[in-house]
C-alpha cells in the first residue's frame, strides 16, 4: 500500500490547498473591511438605524463586528486544509442565509434594505465562493487530497 506524499513548494514547505488560500484571502479581506468600517462609523450607535457608507455598502458598528468575526474564523482555520474547508462550508451557509434574509428585507439592523441592496449581492457572491471552496473546489488540483485516509492499493499490471 502506498500513501500520498503532500505536494511541497521549493524549500520543503507544504503547498496550501485552494480552501486554505480562500480562507486566508477572505479572512484578510473581511478584516480590512471590518477595520475600515470602524474608521467610517466609530462605535456608536452600535446597531442603530443610521448607517454610514463604505464605498457603496451600508455599514454600522454591528456590521463591522460581524466582518471581524468572520475574518477571525477564516484566519484561524487557514493553516489546516480540513479546518479551512469546514469553515468555508459553514460560513458559506451562514452568508447564504444572510443573503436570503437580506433579499426579503430581514437584515435592516445591519443596514441592508431589501432586494436591490448591494450588500445582498456581495454576500451572495461570497457565499457562493465559500461553498465552492468548502466543497468541490477545496482541493482542486491536489493529487494528495485524502483527508488523512491512506491511498487505495493499486493493481500492478
C-alpha positions in Angstrom: 0.0 0.0 0.0 1.3 3.5 -0.8 0.5 6.7 0.8 0.3 10.0 -1.0 3.1 12.5 -0.1 1.9 16.1 0.2 3.0 18.3 -2.6 5.6 20.7 -1.5 7.0 24.0 -2.7 10.7 24.8 -3.1 12.1 24.7 0.4 10.1 21.7 1.6 7.0 23.6 2.8 3.7 22.0 2.0 1.5 23.8 -0.6 -1.7 25.3 0.6 -4.9 24.0 -0.8 -7.4 26.2 -2.6 -9.6 26.0 0.5 -6.7 27.3 2.6 -5.8 30.1 0.2 -9.5 31.2 0.0 -9.8 31.2 3.8 -6.6 33.3 4.1 -7.6 35.8 1.3 -11.2 36.3 2.5 -10.1 36.4 6.2 -7.7 39.2 5.3 -10.3 41.0 3.1 -13.0 40.8 5.8 -10.6 42.0 8.4 -9.6 45.1 6.3 -13.3 45.8 5.6 -14.2 45.5 9.3 -11.4 47.8 10.4 -12.2 50.3 7.6 -15.8 50.1 8.6 -14.9 51.1 12.2 -12.9 54.0 10.7 -16.0 55.2 9.0 -18.6 54.5 11.7 -16.9 54.7 15.0 -18.6 52.6 17.7 -21.9 54.4 18.2 -24.8 53.8 17.6 -23.9 50.1 17.7 -26.9 48.8 15.8 -28.8 51.9 15.2 -30.9 52.8 12.2 -28.4 55.4 11.0 -25.9 53.7 8.7 -22.7 55.0 7.2 -21.5 54.1 3.7 -18.2 52.3 2.9 -17.8 52.7 -0.8 -21.4 51.7 -1.8 -22.1 49.4 1.1 -24.1 50.4 4.2 -22.2 49.7 7.5 -22.7 50.2 11.2 -20.6 49.1 14.2 -22.6 45.8 14.5 -21.9 45.0 10.8 -18.2 45.8 11.3 -18.0 43.4 14.3 -19.6 40.7 12.2 -17.0 41.3 9.5 -14.2 41.0 12.0 -15.6 37.8 13.5 -15.9 36.2 10.0 -12.3 37.3 9.4 -11.1 35.7 12.6 -12.9 32.4 11.8 -11.3 32.2 8.3 -7.8 33.3 9.5 -7.9 30.9 12.5 -8.6 27.9 10.1 -6.5 28.9 7.1 -3.4 26.9 8.2 -5.1 23.5 8.0 -6.9 22.2 5.0 -9.7 20.3 6.7 -10.4 23.2 9.1 -10.4 25.7 6.2 -12.8 23.5 4.2 -15.2 23.2 7.1 -15.0 27.0 7.8 -15.6 27.8 4.2 -18.7 25.5 4.2 -20.1 26.8 7.4 -19.5 30.5 6.6 -20.9 29.9 3.1 -24.1 28.6 4.6 -24.3 31.5 7.0 -23.7 34.1 4.3 -26.2 32.3 2.1 -28.9 32.6 4.8 -27.9 36.3 5.4 -28.4 36.8 1.6 -31.9 35.3 1.7 -32.8 37.4 4.7 -31.3 40.5 3.1 -33.3 40.0 -0.1 -36.6 39.8 1.9 -35.7 42.8 4.0 -34.9 41.0 7.2 -31.4 42.5 7.8 -32.3 46.1 8.5 -30.2 46.2 11.7 -27.1 45.7 9.5 -28.1 48.4 7.1 -29.3 46.0 4.4 -32.5 47.4 3.0 -34.0 44.9 0.6 -33.8 43.4 -2.8 -31.6 46.0 -4.5 -29.1 46.5 -1.7 -25.5 46.0 -2.9 -24.7 44.1 0.3 -27.0 41.3 -0.7 -25.2 40.7 -4.0 -21.8 40.9 -2.2 -23.0 38.3 0.4 -24.3 36.1 -2.4 -21.0 36.2 -4.3 -19.0 35.5 -1.1 -21.4 32.6 -0.1 -21.1 31.0 -3.5 -17.3 31.2 -3.5 -17.1 30.0 0.2 -19.4 27.0 -0.6 -17.3 26.2 -3.7 -14.0 26.3 -1.8 -15.5 24.3 1.0 -16.7 21.5 -1.3 -15.7 20.7 -4.9 -13.0 23.4 -5.2 -11.4 22.7 -1.8 -8.6 20.6 -3.2 -8.8 21.3 -6.9 -5.6 20.1 -8.5 -4.3 18.4 -5.4 -3.4 14.8 -6.1 -2.6 14.2 -2.4 -6.1 15.1 -1.2 -7.1 12.2 1.1 -8.0 14.0 4.3 -5.7 11.6 6.2 -7.0 8.4 4.7 -4.5 6.1 3.0 -4.5 5.9 -0.8 -6.1 2.7 -2.0 -3.8 0.0 -3.2 -3.3 0.0 -6.9 -3.3 -3.2 -9.0 0.1 -3.8 -10.6 -0.2 -4.7 -14.3 
